[in-house]
Structure formats: structure tokens, C-alpha cells
């Protein structure tokens, strides 16, 4: 019995070593989906979408995102990115951070809007893709007698996330593998302006698709109030330069 077992194992080893026609299994590395090398730039076009997800405003803005530097931010290696938007000829820049540590793609230094005129910058890390977890909770952001502009805010903004399995899309005539991450934002905030109290309760959904060996190829933003979609935008990659 022992001799037969040794012969069986030897046979497996022999064929596994000698069979050059066997295709090796591709090893998945989530970092391949967000290459952040110095000099890379990504150019996008924004499209407005209605509550049904249909394009309601074509090409209302353009964006260029490029790598700037690396630093350590909140305990993680951060890739500093500059995002330049041009809307009707008006240019604005916003710096944000990516992290690729601990099997996650994360964002930091992002702006979130409480109202059309009031926003805050979240400097913690928000996971938008987690290799080993399907759904997760990020740390909530508390507002405690926080003054922004002419109003005082109390409440919280909660962040959660999820991901989908790898899929494929077409870019420049080629099939591209991509991974998808979602960031969900829930606002439950009271705004005090003089003697008036305004309840801010709504939800936002951000979808991110990262193409293998390319980076971010698509972003989708939808705003919801009481499960009613209000519309949003899509940001679609036009070209990138390595």
C-alpha cells in the first residue's frame, strides 16, 4: 500500500513538472487595479444622470487626476493625488489621498456636502474596496456644535462600504478586467440657523470601478432621500497616460 502511494505521488510530481502546456492560475492582486506611478494622468468626462440613471446632461465638466507624492497619513502610506475639475471654463483643484495597505483601497481627505453651501473634509480613511470582506462599516463622523458658515450642525454622517466580484468592460476597443467598490454615506444631522432647525437626512451612493493596469475607469454618484433617487453624475475615463 505504501509503495503504491509513493508511485502515485511520484506520478503526480512527474507530470506537474514536465507538462509545459498547463496554464498557470492567475494570481489576483488588487493593487494591479490602481497603479499609482509618478507621471501617470487620468482624464475624465462628467455626465449628469437623472433618477432613472439616464444621461440628462452630456459632458458638463472634465477632470484630470494625477499623482503628486507619497506620505504617511493616519498610519498608512498615502498616495497624494490632485484632482482638477473644469466646469464651464472655471477651474478648481482638490487634493485627496489613496491607500493600498492591508488588502484595501481607501480614500481620505475627501469633501462631503451637508448643504449646497456647507461641506466638511473627512480626513480619516474610508475603505472602498476590501479584498476579504464583502460589506463593512467605516468610522462615522460626528458633528457636535460644529460651526460651518452661518450655521451650527449636530448629528452624524455614517460611512459603510461593499464590493462586487471582478467583471469586464471595454476600453479603447479592448476588454478590461475591473473590480467594483461602493461607498454609502448616510446623513442624519440637525442644522441650526438662527431660530430655525433644518433636518438633513439623506443617503449618497458612490460607485468606483478600477480597471486592471489602468486605475479608476468609472465613478457613479447617486443622491437619495427616503429611498427616492434624485439623480447624480457619472465620471467616465477618456484616456490615461503612463
N, C-alpha and C positions, 0 to 999 in steps of 0.2 A: 504493500500500500504506500509506504514511504517512498519507494523507488518510483512508482507511478506518479506520485505528486511532484517529485523533483523533475521528472521528464516533462510533465505538464507545464511547470513553471519555466523550465528552460526553453520550451517551445514558444511560450508567450514572449519571453525576452528576446529570443532569436528573431521572431517576426516583427516585433516592435522596433528593433534596431535596424533590421535590414530592409523594411518596406518603406522606400522613399516616396511612395505615392500617397501616403497618408497625409491628409491636410490637417495641420495643427489647429487646435481650437483658439480663436482669437481671444486674447486676454483683455477684459474690459478695464479701462482706466478713465474715470470720469474727468480727469484733468485734461485729457485729449480733446474734450469738447469746449474748452475755454483756454486756448493758447494765448498767453499774455506776454509776448516778447516785445522788447523795445523796438519802436518804429512801426508797429502794426497800427492800422487805422481801419475803422469800420464806418461806412456811410449808409444812412438810412433815410427813408421817407415815411412821414406820418400820414395816416388816413383816418378821418373821422368815421365812426360807425354808430348806427342807431341802436335802438333797444333790441332789434332782431339780429344784430350782428352784420347788417348790410352796410356797405360803404355809403356814407352820407356826405362826405367831404373829401375829395381826392387831392392828395399831395398838398396839404395845407402848411406843412413845415418840413424842413430837412434837418438831419442831425449827423454830426461826425463825432465819434468817440475814439480816443486814442490813449495809449499807455503813457504815463508820466514818470513814475518812480515806484520804489518799494519802501515800506517802513513797517514798524511793528505797531499795531493798533489794537488795543484791548486784548493783548496776549496772543495775537495771531499775526502772521506775516500778511501784510496788506499790499495789494497792487493798486496804486493810486491811478485813477482814470479821470480824464477830463471829457465832459460831455458838452458839446457846443450845439445849441439849437439856433436856427434861423427861421423866424416866423414873420412873414410879410416884411422882410428886409431888416427886422430887428434881431440883433444877435445877443445871446446870453450864454454864459458858461456856468457849469456846475461840476464840482469835483466830488466823486464818490469812490468807494473802495470795494474791491473784490477780495475774498479769501478763498483759498483752495485747500485749507487744512482739515484734517480729521474726517476725510471722506465726505466733505460737504462743499457746496458752492454757496457762499454767503455774501450779502451786501451790507454796507454800512455807510453812514454819512448821507443818508437819503432824506429828502424833503417830503413831508406829508401835509396836506392841506386840511385845516379844520373848517375854514370857510374860503370863499373866493379871495379874500384879502389877508387871511391869517394862516400861517403854516409854521411847522416846527421841524427841526432837523433831528433825526434819530441817529445817535452815534454808536448805538450797540450793534451787534451782529445779528442779522436776520437770515436764517437759513432758507434758501430757495430750492436747494436740491440736496438730498441726503441719500447716500448710496445704500444704506442698510435699513432705513426706516421709511415706511410708506406715508405716515401722517405724523405731524409733530406740532408742539406748541412752542413758540418763541416767547421771550420775556415781554410782558405787557409794559406799556409806557404810561406812567401815572401823571396826571395834571392836578396839582394841589395849589389852589390860589395862584395859578400861573398867569401873569400878565403878558398879553401879546397885543400890541397896538393899543386900542382904546377899550379892550375887553379883558375880563378875568375868566379863566377857564378852570373847571373842576371835573374830574372824571378819569377815564382811562381810554387808551387805544390798545386793543389786543391784536397780536400777530400770530397766525398759525400758518402751516405750510403742508404741502403734499407733493407727490411726484407721480409721473406716469412712466410706463415702460418705454424702452427705446423704440423709435419709429424711423420712417424715411420721408424725405421731402426732395423736391427737385430744385436745384440752384445752378444757374448758368448752364442748363442742359444736362447736368449730372445728378445722379442720385446721391443724396447726402444723408447719413445717419444722424439723428438728433435725439437728445434727451429733453424732457419737459419738467419744469418745476413751477409750482404755484405758490404765491404769497397772498394770504387772505387778511384783510385789515378790517377790524370792527371798531367803530367809533361809538362811544357812549359817554358823552360829555355835555355838561351844562355851561352855557356861555352867559355871563353876566355883563350887561352893558347898561350902565345907569341903573334904573329900576326895572329893567326888562331882563327876563330869563329866557333863553332860547335853548331848546333841546336839540343836540346834534346826535342823531342816531342813524347811521347808515353803514353799508359794507362796500368794500372795494375788493376786486379780484385782479391780480396781476399774473399773467402767464408768461413764462420765459422758455424759449426753445434755443438750445445750444447745439450747433452743428459740429460734427467731428472734424477736427483740424481747421475749423473756421472761427468758432466763437458764437456769440449771440446772433442768431439769424432772424428772430421774430419776438416781438413783445406785444401783448394784448392787455388792455386795461378796460375794465367794466365797472361802473358805479351802480350800486343797488340801494334802494330804500324800501324796507318791508318786502324784500324778495322781488321787487319790481325793478327790472333793468332800466337804467336811464341812458345807456349808451356809453361811449368812451372813444378809444382810439386803437389803431394798430400801428406798430412801428416795424417796417419791413426792410431787411438788408438789401441794398442795391449792389454794393461791391465792397471788397476789403483788400487791403494791400499788406503783404507780408514784409 
